[in-house]
Amino acid sequence: MLPYALRQSLENCTQLPSLPTVVLRVIELARDPDACIRDIVTTIGSDPALAVRLLSLANTVYYANHTPVEDLQQAVNRIGIERTLSLALGCSLVSASDNESAQGLNLEHYWQRSLLCALNARSLAESLGLEAESGVLFTASLLQDIGMLAIHAVDGEQYQPLLDQADHHRALVALETRTYETDHAEVGGWLTEQWQLSARTSQWIRHSHGSLIKPESREQKAQNCIIAAGLLADAWLSGEAALSETMASLEPYFGLESAEMIAKIMTLQEQLPAVATLYNISLPERLDPNQLMFEAKLLLAERNARLQQDVIRQQQEIEALRRQQELLSRQVHTDALTRLDNRLHLERCLKTLFERAGKTSRPLSVIFIDLDRFKEINDGYGHNVGDEVLKRFADILRESVKEHDFHAGRYGGEEFLVLLPDQPADEAQRFAELLRCRVGAEPLAHVLGTPILVTASYGIAAVACDTPFDHMTELLEAADRSMYQSKHEGGDRITVFPSLAASLN
């Protein structure tokens, strides 16, 4: 809605763009459902200049496949009432705007943009199957900036600096809104209402500088046409590079690839001289189709390069997230001190292996390990030395299992667990013996240059035909009892369940 003060100024202005009596009568007849084409023909015939232009339009390249028309009746029948109205409006406004009230306004650029808007809107409408709306869209697009003439007429002194300051059309809209709390599209909608043009014409003009949307209805598609037509007109007048970029930005809304859009633009360029002559509008600088295609290909290459960079960046982000997830996962199932698997993860692995052994009758062995006299090390040398012992033992254990599909981890305190899938008790005993010998021979820490030698007690239990276990906890308990049997006998030894002593404990 227009601010009250601006509306009053517009209503009282005597220099607003106005329409001749003939054009107003054509508008009235176009809105009258009972009017016939003969009435419109008679009215246009009273304006010889308009009649000649209408005959010329009917015989332009738009209708090159038809036989030439020779009278107004044939002309109106051929081009339709809406396009007849567009021609009448455009021709009268172009003539009327060439006066002192428009001094300072670049009328040549203004009407070039308006005509390009109209042609592009009609072309886009036809590509979307909106032939029925194409004539009205041509009219609305031709008049979408008529509000600029109106504002300039009522407040040229303040409006001219805005025109000089704006480096593009959308910038002008922003400056108008800041200055007048409205823009020339809203003024244009109001003005066309005063001329009694159709409601949708005025409504389309009001929203002609809005944002494109993903259309869900025929009306939204039509509104997109007039918005996009303005963008294309601005880009057309800016040259091939700008036009190529704008065409690419419209692809998601119209489903037209650059090659299709270029073909449409070139078709319009061939039609433009004849239409511009009818409206007495000078031609804009001619577009070079080869340059336009080159710019489109260049833009496509740049977009593909950016897309490739985006893909690489996304892959890097995904990889970083994957590594972070792996780190978090390791932290969840890893003992912080020794970097071996923790108790929770060991028990999960054992559950899986135990169930598999039960289903497949494959062997499974468990080695329970407890470092001998570890409390004495902690009490005698301190927890730092105790931690060094645990970490060094973990390193040896890790090195020992890395060539096998075994799972090793810290079960708690100085206790460690090794899971040996598909290995019977004798193989587990052989592995434990190698580990026992290495641990006993290597210092696990040094204190003031003195090596600290540590031994361990080992208990082995295995799932086999002669030693069935109903639950994995029974298997663990058997290995634990065997380990305590080794410790009871002095440590640094291996006990395999079911030894008699381990069975009784």
N, C-alpha and C positions, 0 to 999 in steps of 0.2 A: 504494500500500500504506500502511496506517495505521502510524504510529510505535508502537513497542511499548508505551510508557507509556500512550498514549491508548487503545490497544486494550484493555489490562488494565483501565483505568478503566471503559470501556464494558461490558466483560464482567462486571464486578463491580457495576455500577450497578443498583439495584432500581427506579429511577424512569424508566428508558428508556421511550419510547413502546412500548406493547405491544398485542397483538391479542387479542380474545376468542376463546374456543375455537371458536365457530361460524365466525369468519372464517378461523382457521387451518385448520379442516376444509375450508372452501371452497377455500383455496389448495391444499391437498393433493389434493383431487378435481380441481381444474383442471389440475394437473400429471400426473395419472394418465391415461394413454391408454386404460385399460380402464374408467374411470369413465363413467357415463351421466348425462344431465341429470337423471333422476329422483333420483339420489343427491344432487345439488346442491340440487334443489328441496326434498327432505326436510330437508336440513341447514339451509337458510335458513328453512324453515317453523318450526324450533324457536326462532327469534328473531322474535317478532311485529313488533317495531319495524322490523327490517331487511326483513321480508317486505312490510310496508306501503309502505316507501320504494321497494322494487323494483317493486311494482305501479304506484306513482305515476310512476316513471321511464318505465316502458313505455308510459304514457299521456300523456307530456309532449308538448310541441310538436315534439320530435325525431321523433315517430312520429304526427303529427297526421293523416296520410293513411291510417292504419290504423284498423280497428275496435277499440274498447276491449277490453283484455284483462281477464279476470275471475278468473284463477287464476295461481299462481306458475309452473306449467309453461308457460303461454302467454307469461308475462313473460320468462322465461329464454330461451325459444326466439326471442322477438322481439329482445331486446337483445344476446344472445350471452353466452357464458361470461366473456369478458374484461371486458366492461362490468359484468356482475354482480359480478365480483371487484373492479373499481374502486369500485363503489358500496359494497360491504361494507367495503373497506379505508378509504375516505374517511370514511364515517359513523362507524366505530368510532374512528378516530384523532381526528376532530374532537371527539367526546365525551370521549375519554380525555385530550386535551391541555388541557382546561379544568380544571386543578387547580393546586395550590400550586407544583408543580415548574416551572411555566412563568411564574411571577410575574416581571414586568419585560419579558417578551416580548410584543410587540404581536400577539396571536393573531388579532385581527380582520384586520389587514393581512396577516398570514402566510397565513391561509386564503383570503382574497380573492385574493392573488397565486397561490396554489396552484391554485385553481379556474380562474382565468383562464389559467394555464399549460396546464392540461389541455384546456380548450375550444379554445384556439388551436392546440395541437399536433394535436388531432384534425382541426380545420378545414384546417390546412396539409397534413396527410397526405392528406386526401381530394382536395385541389387538385392534388397530385402523383401521384394514382393509387395511393396506398398504403392503400387501404381495408382490406386485410388486416392492416396494422400499426396502424391507427388506434386500436383498443381498447387495445393494449399501450402505445402512446404516450400515450394518455390517462392510464393508470395511472402510467407512469413520470414524466410531467410533474406529475401530482398529488402525487407523492411526491418530486420532485426536491430539495425543501428539507427533507425529514424529518430530515436530519442536523443542522439547526439546533436542532431540539427535543432531539436526542440530546446534542449538545455542551452545550447549556444545562442539561440534566439532570445531567451529570457535572461541569461546571465553570462554573456560573452566575455565580459571583462574578467570575471573570476574563473570561468571555464577554460579560457584559452591557455592559461599557465598549466592547467592539468594536461591539456593536449600536448603541450610542449615538453612536459616533464615525463610523461609516460613513454617508455621505450617499447612497449608492446600492448596489445589490446587488453589482456587480463590485468595489466598494471593500471590501465586507465579505469577499469571497473573498480579496482580497489581504491583509487584516488577519489573517484566519484562518491563511493560509499562513505569514505571518511569525511568528505566535504558536505554532501547533501543528505546523508543517511539513506541513500537509495542509489540506483545506477541507471544508465540510459536504457537498459533493457526494460526496466519497470516503467520508465517514462514512455518508451515506445509502445508497451502494452496498453497504457492508458490512452495514448494518442490514437491508436488504431480502434480502440473502443469508441472514441468520439466520432470516428469516421464510420462507425457501425460495421466494421469488418466482423467476420465470424468469431465466435468466442474462442475456438481453438487456435485461430490465428494469433489472437492477442495473448493467449496463454503460452503458446510456443515461443513467442517473442519474449515474454517475461522471463522464461527459463532458458533463453538461448545461450547464456554464458555460464550455465551451471556445469556440473561434473557429469561425465559419462557414467552410465551404470550398466550392469549386466541386465539386459531387458528381459522381462517376463511377459510383456503384453505388447500388443500392436501399438498402443499409445506411447509406451516407453521407447519402442524402436523408432517411432517418428520423432520423439523428442531428442533422441540420440543423433538423428540425422541432422537436425538444425544446429546442435552443439558442435558436432564434428565438422559440419560445413564451415563454421566460423574458424575452427582450428586450421582446416585445410586452406582456406582463403588467406589467412595470415601467413602461413608457411609458403604458399604459392608466391606471394608478393615478396617473400624474403629470399627466394632462390631454391635451387635444387637440393642443397644439403639439408635445409630446414624442412622442405617438403618431404624428403625421404624419411627423415626422423619422425615426422608427424604421421605419415602413412603407417610406419611400423608400429607406432603407439596405438593405432586404431584397429589393428588386426584382431585383438581379443574381443572387440565389440561387434565387428561386422563380418568376421570370418573371411576377409579378403586378404590374400597374400600380396606382397609388394608388387609382384609382376601384374596381377589383376588390377590393382589400384593404379599402377602406372598406365596401363592400357586405357583405363577409364579417364584418367587425367589427360592423356594425349587426345582422346576422342573429344573431350570438352574443349581442348585448346583449338582443335580444328573447327569446332562449332562457334567458338567465341567471337571471331570477327563479325560474322553476320548478326549475331545477337547484340553485340556491343554497338553496332551501327544503328540498330533499331532504337536503342535507348540513348543514342548519342553520347556514348561513353568511350573514352580513349582506351586503347588496348594496353594491358600491362606488358612488361617485357616478356618476350617469348621464352618458354622453357626449352632446354636442350634435352631431348629424350635420352640420348646416349649418356649425358652427364647425370641425368636423373637415375638411370639404371646403374651407372657406376657408383653413385652415392648410396643407392639401395644395397648393392653388393658389399660396399665398404662397411656400411652399417651392420649388415648381416654378419660379416667377418668379425667385426668388433664385438657384436653380441655373442657370437659363438666363442670368441676368446674369453669374454667375461664369464660366459656360462661354464667354460672349461675351468677357469680359475675358481668359480664357485664350487664346481664339482670337486676339484682338488682340495679346496679349503674344507668342504664338508667331509671329504674322506679323511683329512687330517684331524678334524674335530671328532669324527667317529672313532678313528684310531686312538686319539687321546682319551676318549671316553672308555674305549675298550681296555686300554692299559690301566686307566684309573679303576675300572671295574675289576680287572684282574688283581690289581693291588689291594683293593678293598676285600676282594674274595680271599686273597692270600692272608690278609690281616685277620680275617674272621676265623680261618682255620689254621693259622700259624702261631706257634709259640714265640712270644716277643723276644725272649732271651736267646734261645738256641736256633731260631728260624726253621725248626723242624715242625711237622704237623703237631697240632695240639690234641688234647684228649678228646674233645668233641669230634674233631674230624677223624681221628683214629677209630673211634667207636662207630661212626657212620660207615667208614670203609669196611670195618670188620663185619658189620651187619650185612652189607651187600655181599661180601665174600662168603660169609657163613651161609647165607640163603642160597647162593650159587652152588656151593659145595654140596648142600643138601639135595639140590635138584639134579645135579650132574654126577654125584658120587666122586667128585674130584677131591684130592687131598687139600688140606689147608693147615698150615702150622703157625703157631704164635710163639714168639720169644719174649719173655718178660725179663727185664734187666734192672738191677738195682746196684748203684755204685756202693762199694764197701766202705764203711767207716767215714761216710761223707760228713756226718755231723762233727766228727773230730776235726776235719779240715776246716769247716766253717768256724768252729769254736777256736781252733788253734791259730789259723791264719787270717780269719776274717771273711766276710761274705764276698768281698771283691775277688779273692782267690778262689772261693767256692764257685763263683760265677764263671771264672776263667776255666775251671775244671769242667763245668757243665758244657760250656761252649766248645771246648776242645774235644770232649767226648762226642758231642753232637757232630762235629766236623768229621771225625773218624767214622762215625756211624753213617753219615751221609755219603762219604766216599765209598764205604763198603757196599751200600745198597744200590749205588747209581748204575751199576752194570746189570742189575737184576730188576725184575718187575716187582720189587718189594716195597712195602710202605713202612717208614720208620718215623717215630715221633716221640715227643716227651709226654709221658702219661701224667706226670706230676712230681714236684720236688726233684729227687735224684732218680726217679723211675722212668724207664724208657720202654717202648714197645716196638717190636718188629713184626709185621704181618707178611707171611710168605705164601701167597696163593700158588696152588698146584705143586706144593713141595711137601713131601712126607716128613716124618719126624727125623729120620736119619739125615736127610739133606739139611734140615734146620739145624741139627746138631753140628754138622760139618761147618756150616756158615758161622754158627756161634763160636766154634772152636777157633776159627781163623780170627774172628773179632776179638776173642778173649786174649789170644796171643799178642795181637797188635797192641791192644790197650795196655796190657801188662808191661810191654816193652818200651812204650813211649811216655815221656813225662807229659802230664796234662797241664802243668803249670810250673812256674819257677818263682821261688821266693828268695830274694837276695842272692841269685845265682844258683840256688840249690834246687834241683829238679824235684817235682812232686809226682811220685808214681802212685797210681790209683788202680785198683782192681775192681771187678764187678762180679755179681752173682747172677747166674742165668737160669731161667726156668722155661722149659719147652713143653707145649701141649699141642696135639695135632688131631684133626678130624680124620678118622680112619674107620675101617670096618670094625676093628676090634675095640675102638674107643669112641663110641657114639656119644654125641652131646645133643641134648634137646634144645639148648639155647646158647647163644654166643656168650652169655655171662658165665655159663658153666665152663666153657672153654677158657675164658679169661681167668676164672678162679683156679682152674687146674694149673695153668701156667704160673699163676701167682704162688700157689702152694709149692710148686716145683722150685721156683726161685727162692722161696724162704727155706726150703730144704737145703739148697746150695749154701745159703748164708749161714744156716744152722751148723753146717759142716765146716765152716771156716771161711767161706767165700772163695772167690776166684775159681769157680767151678761151674759145671753145667749139670743140671738134673732134668731128665726127660720123664714126663708123666706117661704111664703110671708107674713110677717107682714105688716101692712099698711104703717108704717113709712119707712121700708126698701124698699118697692115697690116704694115709692115716691122719695127716695133719688137717 
